[in-house]
């Protein structure tokens, strides 16, 4: 299979875009990515999105977005894997280029959660869980994560305050990201006093949902767009794994076996290990998810994920900087777009375009996008220089 | 890229399966396809589905179905392209095997439209249209097709009764298909007297929606499953094209340019033309769609699609047999599953397993799955002998 590079990136700010529809958001990101890549056409478009049907009464986003950005006629689909939809779409684009199906592909993640007409966002998010065995009992998506966090605290003797550094780090990094939703620092004290959402998850354990879109342009490595503005970044690994959707069906609810499988497949493909990774865009939908992801991906021992944060190793100066542009927590979590945002941000870092948030000498970056509470995990490893 | 073959097929009957949930339907089809292929594992699962989120509150079907059929852990996603979701999922599976990403892939199309909890099916189907510019005005999906049919009748001087042979042929063929929803013949008189739905579309112009699932197992050509029951069938071509979602945005509402692009790309890939095709599974969601698809795909001149049917050329004894197992009209149209049903039925024909419905000496079969009123069109050409 061919090596694949990212030759262009685009994103909208994450927030409440009352005046922008789904197609406008996607269009903004795609056109920005095409301009950045210096291309005016593409062979195919892969759209990652979870909630457009329920929330805005619009499916069929492949054809819709392709037409709206001036690419009427090209192959185009929507890919859905709950909160992992963005990276799942990227993986389809990667496979198309790597396998020789297409030479120039656009991947866009988009979610519109403000100004929706049909349903509440909470009703939408729980579609990531098992409708017949979880949500039927009235569990919300945050409640499922709360059960995991409570169990983790019990099992490993960890206090709620031990999770604070994840939120503090994310907010600190969001300050320097013009596209982030919450560009203000928070303190551990504020974290401790934040309003309870689903015990023990409070407001500052939780990522902010919002509207947004991010896009990348993919091409075989070595191919350069005319007028390409940024350096290409190579996709060294792309991998996906799944697990039971219902948490109670898993062998061990505190071990994300799909994250482990996905991360270690990616390490093998790239020929690297966790120690070689210079930054890691973690799927911090809730602080507990960061912990479980870091442990399953080999960055911390089991039960020691919060320790990694407490010792400062997750900051830009630490051993494994995470959520370097604010993460889901503070950049914001437009669900089906998140996986593409993560990869756009890793690309910014590897190009040296991360501004105040730059991780020095970043060469290898990883992004892990999680669907549901760990049932779908997609991992990409990117390398500077395409 | 590698040649890809279908080495196993499975399907449920289409109907009102009040006692079977979404995952059971998908499981039945996938396990049947795996048994038919003689395989007990797979590298990846691609699920085509349009409406599970809105209708049953369940997204994340990739991981859900993979786990339910005993394949927990494998790569799995849902692919959505409105009513073209099934064939769009097949195309992803095809690309994965052809490109070398995977060796053994399962594609499943599934839709559950009975016993839904959240919304009416009509609300769901119109998500294939443009929410901001079509459905916002109260247009239903059948109304959009009615506008097309009315315009076609006006433009080409065709009467409503001229469409009768499509419905009559589909029902006739469904009689011999144990998985079809409406296994009874109808007459042109019954067609003429059927209840009006959205003038000029009446009940017998319209396909029946239902629950159902169909699945195929894909592998590189030449690879044979241990205990494989049926002959392999080779995918000679796989192609997809799109158009504007909103009908009023198209250059010519009566010409399915995406069907033309998709079909002729497929002919080029297979090195054949319309005359070489022995049977054609048409996306007859409404009789007008059959006509437009046949014309755009090169089987009839513009404005002459009904003539092809009136002269008997679409029956099993005609020049281009269509809807040989009942089509969407009479086998039933479980929306996101339909594209996979079509391919399963072509495979039955090319294997000589179509029973009373066998098209004699069928060697090349085509299936065309349409999303919306022509905005996404996916065409596959299959050849007997894998």
Interface residues (C-beta under 8 A of the other chain):
Chain A: X1 X21 X23 X50 X51 X53 X54 X56 X57 X58 X59 X60 X61 X62 X63 X64 X66 X67 X72 X73 X74 X75 X76 X77 X78 X79 X80 X81 X82 X88 X92 X95 X96 X98 X99 X100 X101 X118 X119 X123 X124 X126 X127 X128 X129 X130 X131 X132 X135 X239 X240 X241 X242 X243 X244 X245 X249 X257 X258 X261 X371 X372 X375 X376
Chain B: X1 X21 X23 X50 X51 X53 X54 X56 X57 X58 X59 X60 X61 X62 X63 X64 X66 X67 X72 X73 X74 X75 X76 X77 X78 X79 X80 X81 X82 X88 X92 X95 X96 X98 X99 X100 X101 X118 X119 X123 X124 X126 X127 X128 X129 X130 X131 X132 X135 X239 X240 X241 X242 X243 X244 X245 X249 X257 X258 X261 X371 X372 X375 X376
